[in-house]
Amino acid sequence: MATTTKIGIVGAMYVNTGTTAAPTWTEVTKARDVNIKLEGDEVDGTSREAAGWYQMLVGLRKWGTDFEMIYDVTNTAWEAVRSAYWDGVTLEILALDGSLLINDNYGIFGEVSVSTMTQGQPMKDVMTSAVTFGGVGVPVWGKSASGSFSPVSSS
């Protein structure tokens, strides 16, 4: 039986360098160590009827990504991220477990703000930009299909 386990290098992240109506998905090929975060506040719903057990609920939720990318001012994706941060505008992103060009790779799509973009200048490594994307609204779970992204039921 084939394994469905994937290694991180096959993952792919894209930024939309087109428009919402006519997206142009530009792969962030210089990205490394991408972490997609889906988080929820922990809310204590405990009462006496819980028989001495906590009843923890999920409150407000948020999502985003943290990653590092090689510093390259000539790279289209790097410049799109820099420009979004500098101009204070949002980006649309796709973060998939494989290429958008291969069918049935899963991940999330959504609008993000660039809340952090640093420049690292290590003595013994390449310059990098550490980036944090904060989700704006609800992300969409879906999969790749013929070079595009199609939502699928989240249940």
N, C-alpha and C positions, 0 to 999 in steps of 0.2 A: 504494500500500500504506500502510495506517495505521501510524503509529509507536506503539511501546509505551513510549516515553520519557515519564516523568512528572515534573512539577515538584514541588518540596517542599511547596507549599501544599496539594496535594490529599491528602497523607498524613494519617493519623489515628491518634491514640493514645487508648486507653481505659483506665480503671481500673474494677475490679469493686467497685461499692458495695453489692452484694448479698452472696450467699453462693456458695461453690463449687458447691453443688447447684442453686441458682437464681440465676445471675449477673444483675446489672443493670449493663450496660456504659455507663458515664458517660464521654462524650468529654471529653478534656482540651482544650477549645476555646481556652484561653488559652495553650497551648503554642506555642513557636516554636523554630526551630533544633534539632529533635530529631535525635539521632545514635544509631543502634542499633549496638551493638558486639558482635561475635562474635570472640573472640580465643583463640589457643592458644599455650601455651608452646613455644618452639623448643628441641628436644632434639637434641643432637649424637650421632648414631649412627654416626659415621665410624670406619672400621677400615682396616686395610691392604688389604683386598680391594676397597676403593672406588677403587683406581687413582689416588690423588691428588686425589679429589673428595670434598667434604663430603657426608655423608648426613644431611640435616636431617629430623627427624621432628616430628610434632605431639605434644606432651605433654598436660598438663592443659589443659582448655578452660574459658572463662568467657564470660559474656554480660551485657549490661546496656544501659542507655540513659543518655545525658546530654541534658538539655534545659533550656530556660529557660521560665518561664511568668510571665505578668503576675500581680503580687501582688494578690490579691483575696480577703479573708477570707470573703466571702459566696458564693464560687463552690464548688459541691459537689465538683468534682474537686480543686481546690486544698486544700480542707479535708480530703479523704480522704488526700491525700499528707502534709499536715502532721500529721494525727492518727497515721498509720502511723509517721512518723518519731518523733514525740513518745512514742508508746506502745511503740515498739520491736517492732512487728508487721509482717508481710509483707503485700503487696498482690498481686493478680493483675492483669496488664496484657495488653493487646493492642496491638501496634504494626503498623499495616497501611499499604500503599501507596495506600490510598483508603478510602472510607467503609465501615463494617461493613454499612450498609444496601444496598450495591450488591454484587451477586454477583461473585465471582472477583477480589477484591482480596487480595493476598498479604501475609503477614507472620508475626510470631511471637507466641506466647502463652506466658506463664509466670508463675511466682511470683518476686517481687522484694522486696528489702529497700531501704529508703530510707537510703542511707549519707550523703548530703549534701543539705542544704536551706538555702541562704543567702538573705539578703535584701539586694538591691541598692537603694541609694537615690541614683541619679545625679542631679546637678543639672539636667541637660537631657534627661531621659527619664523614663519611668514607672518605678515601683518594680517589681522583678522578684524571682523566686525561682529560683536556679539549683539544679537537682535532679540527683542521680545515683541511678539504680536499679542495684543489683547483683543479677544473677540468682541464684536459689536452685534448684539442680538443672538439669535439662535443659529447654531451651525446646522448644516444639512449632512446627514449620513448618506453615502451613496457609493457608486462604483463607476469605473471607466467603461465606456461603450463606444467603440469606433472613433476614438480620439476626443470624445466629449465626456461629460460627467452627468450621470443620471441618478436622481434621488431614489433610495429604496426605503421601505418601511423600517422604522427604527424599533419596531416591536418584534 
